[in-house]
Amino acid sequence: MDKSILEKIKFNSEGLVTVITQSYYTGKVLMQAYANREAVEKR
């Protein structure tokens, strides 16, 4: 992942950010979860 984009993400005090998975076909939200910096980098 581009470091400049990663630096714009605001992680909370526990080092997590909310992430959402969404169906490409229907637009329906499938899951809400939290990811740390390492998980976001591996995207």
N, CA, C and O atoms as a Maestro MAE file, in Angstrom:
{
 s_m_m2io_version
 :::
 2.0.0
}

f_m_ct {
 s_m_title
 :::
 protein
 m_atom[172] {
  # First column is atom index #
  i_m_mmod_type
  r_m_x_coord
  r_m_y_coord
  r_m_z_coord
  i_m_residue_number
  s_m_chain_name
  s_m_pdb_residue_name
  s_m_pdb_atom_name
  i_m_atomic_number
  :::
  1 25 0.851 -1.181 0.000 1 A "MET " " N  " 7
  2 3 0.000 0.000 0.000 1 A "MET " " CA " 6
  3 2 0.888 1.233 0.000 1 A "MET " " C  " 6
  4 15 1.938 1.259 0.642 1 A "MET " " O  " 8
  5 25 0.455 2.249 -0.725 2 A "ASP " " N  " 7
  6 3 1.165 3.518 -0.791 2 A "ASP " " CA " 6
  7 2 1.257 4.138 0.605 2 A "ASP " " C  " 6
  8 15 0.235 4.351 1.258 2 A "ASP " " O  " 8
  9 25 2.460 4.424 1.055 3 A "LYS " " N  " 7
  10 3 2.679 4.977 2.402 3 A "LYS " " CA " 6
  11 2 1.941 6.293 2.625 3 A "LYS " " C  " 6
  12 15 1.506 6.567 3.744 3 A "LYS " " O  " 8
  13 25 1.789 7.115 1.580 4 A "SER " " N  " 7
  14 3 1.103 8.395 1.752 4 A "SER " " CA " 6
  15 2 -0.374 8.183 2.093 4 A "SER " " C  " 6
  16 15 -0.948 8.954 2.861 4 A "SER " " O  " 8
  17 25 -0.982 7.159 1.535 5 A "ILE " " N  " 7
  18 3 -2.375 6.837 1.860 5 A "ILE " " CA " 6
  19 2 -2.457 6.297 3.283 5 A "ILE " " C  " 6
  20 15 -3.349 6.677 4.041 5 A "ILE " " O  " 8
  21 25 -1.548 5.428 3.643 6 A "LEU " " N  " 7
  22 3 -1.530 4.827 4.975 6 A "LEU " " CA " 6
  23 2 -1.386 5.892 6.058 6 A "LEU " " C  " 6
  24 15 -1.978 5.766 7.130 6 A "LEU " " O  " 8
  25 25 -0.621 6.918 5.795 7 A "GLU " " N  " 7
  26 3 -0.419 7.986 6.782 7 A "GLU " " CA " 6
  27 2 -1.686 8.823 7.004 7 A "GLU " " C  " 6
  28 15 -1.805 9.490 8.032 7 A "GLU " " O  " 8
  29 25 -2.619 8.797 6.069 8 A "LYS " " N  " 7
  30 3 -3.859 9.564 6.195 8 A "LYS " " CA " 6
  31 2 -4.920 8.848 7.032 8 A "LYS " " C  " 6
  32 15 -5.891 9.467 7.466 8 A "LYS " " O  " 8
  33 25 -4.739 7.559 7.258 9 A "ILE " " N  " 7
  34 3 -5.709 6.788 8.042 9 A "ILE " " CA " 6
  35 2 -5.563 7.140 9.512 9 A "ILE " " C  " 6
  36 15 -4.452 7.156 10.042 9 A "ILE " " O  " 8
  37 25 -6.682 7.421 10.175 10 A "LYS " " N  " 7
  38 3 -6.668 7.798 11.589 10 A "LYS " " CA " 6
  39 2 -7.029 6.588 12.439 10 A "LYS " " C  " 6
  40 15 -8.201 6.241 12.581 10 A "LYS " " O  " 8
  41 25 -6.008 5.952 13.000 11 A "PHE " " N  " 7
  42 3 -6.211 4.818 13.888 11 A "PHE " " CA " 6
  43 2 -6.619 5.339 15.262 11 A "PHE " " C  " 6
  44 15 -6.196 6.420 15.673 11 A "PHE " " O  " 8
  45 25 -7.444 4.564 15.974 12 A "ASN " " N  " 7
  46 3 -7.878 5.007 17.306 12 A "ASN " " CA " 6
  47 2 -6.752 4.804 18.329 12 A "ASN " " C  " 6
  48 15 -5.647 4.399 17.968 12 A "ASN " " O  " 8
  49 25 -7.035 5.084 19.587 13 A "SER " " N  " 7
  50 3 -6.015 5.006 20.638 13 A "SER " " CA " 6
  51 2 -5.502 3.581 20.853 13 A "SER " " C  " 6
  52 15 -4.433 3.382 21.430 13 A "SER " " O  " 8
  53 25 -6.262 2.598 20.391 14 A "GLU " " N  " 7
  54 3 -5.835 1.200 20.502 14 A "GLU " " CA " 6
  55 2 -5.124 0.715 19.238 14 A "GLU " " C  " 6
  56 15 -4.748 -0.453 19.142 14 A "GLU " " O  " 8
  57 25 -4.941 1.613 18.274 15 A "GLY " " N  " 7
  58 3 -4.244 1.274 17.036 15 A "GLY " " CA " 6
  59 2 -5.122 0.574 16.008 15 A "GLY " " C  " 6
  60 15 -4.618 -0.139 15.140 15 A "GLY " " O  " 8
  61 25 -6.450 0.779 16.104 16 A "LEU " " N  " 7
  62 3 -7.371 0.116 15.190 16 A "LEU " " CA " 6
  63 2 -8.156 1.118 14.353 16 A "LEU " " C  " 6
  64 15 -8.308 2.282 14.725 16 A "LEU " " O  " 8
  65 25 -8.646 0.641 13.224 17 A "VAL " " N  " 7
  66 3 -9.503 1.435 12.350 17 A "VAL " " CA " 6
  67 2 -10.671 0.534 11.930 17 A "VAL " " C  " 6
  68 15 -10.490 -0.668 11.740 17 A "VAL " " O  " 8
  69 25 -11.857 1.111 11.787 18 A "THR " " N  " 7
  70 3 -13.024 0.351 11.357 18 A "THR " " CA " 6
  71 2 -12.911 0.039 9.871 18 A "THR " " C  " 6
  72 15 -12.556 0.906 9.073 18 A "THR " " O  " 8
  73 25 -13.212 -1.196 9.505 19 A "VAL " " N  " 7
  74 3 -13.220 -1.611 8.100 19 A "VAL " " CA " 6
  75 2 -14.568 -2.259 7.781 19 A "VAL " " C  " 6
  76 15 -15.190 -2.883 8.641 19 A "VAL " " O  " 8
  77 25 -14.998 -2.104 6.554 20 A "ILE " " N  " 7
  78 3 -16.278 -2.638 6.097 20 A "ILE " " CA " 6
  79 2 -16.036 -3.502 4.864 20 A "ILE " " C  " 6
  80 15 -15.278 -3.115 3.975 20 A "ILE " " O  " 8
  81 25 -16.679 -4.673 4.804 21 A "THR " " N  " 7
  82 3 -16.685 -5.448 3.568 21 A "THR " " CA " 6
  83 2 -18.075 -5.325 2.965 21 A "THR " " C  " 6
  84 15 -19.081 -5.372 3.673 21 A "THR " " O  " 8
  85 25 -18.115 -5.166 1.649 22 A "GLN " " N  " 7
  86 3 -19.359 -4.897 0.951 22 A "GLN " " CA " 6
  87 2 -19.409 -5.731 -0.317 22 A "GLN " " C  " 6
  88 15 -18.396 -5.902 -0.995 22 A "GLN " " O  " 8
  89 25 -20.590 -6.251 -0.639 23 A "SER " " N  " 7
  90 3 -20.770 -7.036 -1.855 23 A "SER " " CA " 6
  91 2 -20.592 -6.157 -3.088 23 A "SER " " C  " 6
  92 15 -21.208 -5.097 -3.203 23 A "SER " " O  " 8
  93 25 -19.768 -6.595 -3.981 24 A "TYR " " N  " 7
  94 3 -19.551 -5.884 -5.246 24 A "TYR " " CA " 6
  95 2 -20.835 -5.841 -6.070 24 A "TYR " " C  " 6
  96 15 -21.127 -4.847 -6.735 24 A "TYR " " O  " 8
  97 25 -21.593 -6.925 -6.019 25 A "TYR " " N  " 7
  98 3 -22.780 -7.072 -6.867 25 A "TYR " " CA " 6
  99 2 -24.018 -6.361 -6.326 25 A "TYR " " C  " 6
  100 15 -24.766 -5.755 -7.093 25 A "TYR " " O  " 8
  101 25 -24.243 -6.430 -5.004 26 A "THR " " N  " 7
  102 3 -25.476 -5.890 -4.441 26 A "THR " " CA " 6
  103 2 -25.284 -4.594 -3.667 26 A "THR " " C  " 6
  104 15 -26.240 -3.853 -3.441 26 A "THR " " O  " 8
  105 25 -24.046 -4.321 -3.261 27 A "GLY " " N  " 7
  106 3 -23.781 -3.150 -2.438 27 A "GLY " " CA " 6
  107 2 -24.090 -3.385 -0.965 27 A "GLY " " C  " 6
  108 15 -23.879 -2.502 -0.134 27 A "GLY " " O  " 8
  109 25 -24.587 -4.569 -0.644 28 A "LYS " " N  " 7
  110 3 -24.948 -4.911 0.730 28 A "LYS " " CA " 6
  111 2 -23.700 -5.012 1.605 28 A "LYS " " C  " 6
  112 15 -22.693 -5.596 1.204 28 A "LYS " " O  " 8
  113 25 -23.780 -4.436 2.807 29 A "VAL " " N  " 7
  114 3 -22.682 -4.549 3.761 29 A "VAL " " CA " 6
  115 2 -22.678 -5.972 4.314 29 A "VAL " " C  " 6
  116 15 -23.698 -6.461 4.800 29 A "VAL " " O  " 8
  117 25 -21.527 -6.626 4.237 30 A "LEU " " N  " 7
  118 3 -21.409 -8.012 4.678 30 A "LEU " " CA " 6
  119 2 -20.819 -8.135 6.073 30 A "LEU " " C  " 6
  120 15 -21.169 -9.047 6.823 30 A "LEU " " O  " 8
  121 25 -19.911 -7.203 6.427 31 A "MET " " N  " 7
  122 3 -19.232 -7.316 7.708 31 A "MET " " CA " 6
  123 2 -18.617 -5.979 8.101 31 A "MET " " C  " 6
  124 15 -18.167 -5.209 7.253 31 A "MET " " O  " 8
  125 25 -18.607 -5.727 9.386 32 A "GLN " " N  " 7
  126 3 -17.886 -4.588 9.956 32 A "GLN " " CA " 6
  127 2 -16.901 -5.172 10.938 32 A "GLN " " C  " 6
  128 15 -17.256 -6.038 11.738 32 A "GLN " " O  " 8
  129 25 -15.664 -4.709 10.888 33 A "ALA " " N  " 7
  130 3 -14.621 -5.239 11.763 33 A "ALA " " CA " 6
  131 2 -13.606 -4.132 12.045 33 A "ALA " " C  " 6
  132 15 -13.771 -2.992 11.612 33 A "ALA " " O  " 8
  133 25 -12.565 -4.489 12.771 34 A "TYR " " N  " 7
  134 3 -11.485 -3.555 13.071 34 A "TYR " " CA " 6
  135 2 -10.171 -4.156 12.581 34 A "TYR " " C  " 6
  136 15 -9.960 -5.366 12.665 34 A "TYR " " O  " 8
  137 25 -9.300 -3.302 12.072 35 A "ALA " " N  " 7
  138 3 -8.003 -3.747 11.563 35 A "ALA " " CA " 6
  139 2 -6.906 -2.872 12.155 35 A "ALA " " C  " 6
  140 15 -7.093 -1.672 12.358 35 A "ALA " " O  " 8
  141 25 -5.763 -3.486 12.428 36 A "ASN " " N  " 7
  142 3 -4.610 -2.714 12.881 36 A "ASN " " CA " 6
  143 2 -3.783 -2.305 11.664 36 A "ASN " " C  " 6
  144 15 -4.106 -2.677 10.535 36 A "ASN " " O  " 8
  145 25 -2.743 -1.558 11.891 37 A "ARG " " N  " 7
  146 3 -1.920 -1.036 10.789 37 A "ARG " " CA " 6
  147 2 -1.338 -2.158 9.927 37 A "ARG " " C  " 6
  148 15 -1.311 -2.049 8.701 37 A "ARG " " O  " 8
  149 25 -0.881 -3.216 10.553 38 A "GLU " " N  " 7
  150 3 -0.291 -4.334 9.810 38 A "GLU " " CA " 6
  151 2 -1.310 -4.965 8.854 38 A "GLU " " C  " 6
  152 15 -0.978 -5.284 7.712 38 A "GLU " " O  " 8
  153 25 -2.539 -5.142 9.319 39 A "ALA " " N  " 7
  154 3 -3.580 -5.720 8.466 39 A "ALA " " CA " 6
  155 2 -3.899 -4.806 7.287 39 A "ALA " " C  " 6
  156 15 -4.094 -5.285 6.170 39 A "ALA " " O  " 8
  157 25 -3.953 -3.509 7.520 40 A "VAL " " N  " 7
  158 3 -4.237 -2.559 6.439 40 A "VAL " " CA " 6
  159 2 -3.099 -2.576 5.416 40 A "VAL " " C  " 6
  160 15 -3.345 -2.503 4.212 40 A "VAL " " O  " 8
  161 25 -1.872 -2.670 5.886 41 A "GLU " " N  " 7
  162 3 -0.722 -2.721 4.959 41 A "GLU " " CA " 6
  163 2 -0.771 -3.948 4.061 41 A "GLU " " C  " 6
  164 15 -0.338 -3.883 2.911 41 A "GLU " " O  " 8
  165 25 -1.293 -5.069 4.564 42 A "LYS " " N  " 7
  166 3 -1.335 -6.323 3.799 42 A "LYS " " CA " 6
  167 2 -2.481 -6.361 2.801 42 A "LYS " " C  " 6
  168 15 -2.514 -7.239 1.939 42 A "LYS " " O  " 8
  169 25 -3.396 -5.453 2.896 43 A "ARG " " N  " 7
  170 3 -4.575 -5.408 2.051 43 A "ARG " " CA " 6
  171 2 -4.237 -5.940 0.723 43 A "ARG " " C  " 6
  172 15 -5.097 -5.994 -0.157 43 A "ARG " " O  " 8
  :::
 }
 m_bond[171] {
  # First column is bond index #
  i_m_from
  i_m_to
  i_m_order
  :::
  1 1 2 1
  2 2 3 1
  3 3 4 2
  4 3 5 1
  5 5 6 1
  6 6 7 1
  7 7 8 2
  8 7 9 1
  9 9 10 1
  10 10 11 1
  11 11 12 2
  12 11 13 1
  13 13 14 1
  14 14 15 1
  15 15 16 2
  16 15 17 1
  17 17 18 1
  18 18 19 1
  19 19 20 2
  20 19 21 1
  21 21 22 1
  22 22 23 1
  23 23 24 2
  24 23 25 1
  25 25 26 1
  26 26 27 1
  27 27 28 2
  28 27 29 1
  29 29 30 1
  30 30 31 1
  31 31 32 2
  32 31 33 1
  33 33 34 1
  34 34 35 1
  35 35 36 2
  36 35 37 1
  37 37 38 1
  38 38 39 1
  39 39 40 2
  40 39 41 1
  41 41 42 1
  42 42 43 1
  43 43 44 2
  44 43 45 1
  45 45 46 1
  46 46 47 1
  47 47 48 2
  48 47 49 1
  49 49 50 1
  50 50 51 1
  51 51 52 2
  52 51 53 1
  53 53 54 1
  54 54 55 1
  55 55 56 2
  56 55 57 1
  57 57 58 1
  58 58 59 1
  59 59 60 2
  60 59 61 1
  61 61 62 1
  62 62 63 1
  63 63 64 2
  64 63 65 1
  65 65 66 1
  66 66 67 1
  67 67 68 2
  68 67 69 1
  69 69 70 1
  70 70 71 1
  71 71 72 2
  72 71 73 1
  73 73 74 1
  74 74 75 1
  75 75 76 2
  76 75 77 1
  77 77 78 1
  78 78 79 1
  79 79 80 2
  80 79 81 1
  81 81 82 1
  82 82 83 1
  83 83 84 2
  84 83 85 1
  85 85 86 1
  86 86 87 1
  87 87 88 2
  88 87 89 1
  89 89 90 1
  90 90 91 1
  91 91 92 2
  92 91 93 1
  93 93 94 1
  94 94 95 1
  95 95 96 2
  96 95 97 1
  97 97 98 1
  98 98 99 1
  99 99 100 2
  100 99 101 1
  101 101 102 1
  102 102 103 1
  103 103 104 2
  104 103 105 1
  105 105 106 1
  106 106 107 1
  107 107 108 2
  108 107 109 1
  109 109 110 1
  110 110 111 1
  111 111 112 2
  112 111 113 1
  113 113 114 1
  114 114 115 1
  115 115 116 2
  116 115 117 1
  117 117 118 1
  118 118 119 1
  119 119 120 2
  120 119 121 1
  121 121 122 1
  122 122 123 1
  123 123 124 2
  124 123 125 1
  125 125 126 1
  126 126 127 1
  127 127 128 2
  128 127 129 1
  129 129 130 1
  130 130 131 1
  131 131 132 2
  132 131 133 1
  133 133 134 1
  134 134 135 1
  135 135 136 2
  136 135 137 1
  137 137 138 1
  138 138 139 1
  139 139 140 2
  140 139 141 1
  141 141 142 1
  142 142 143 1
  143 143 144 2
  144 143 145 1
  145 145 146 1
  146 146 147 1
  147 147 148 2
  148 147 149 1
  149 149 150 1
  150 150 151 1
  151 151 152 2
  152 151 153 1
  153 153 154 1
  154 154 155 1
  155 155 156 2
  156 155 157 1
  157 157 158 1
  158 158 159 1
  159 159 160 2
  160 159 161 1
  161 161 162 1
  162 162 163 1
  163 163 164 2
  164 163 165 1
  165 165 166 1
  166 166 167 1
  167 167 168 2
  168 167 169 1
  169 169 170 1
  170 170 171 1
  171 171 172 2
  :::
 }
}
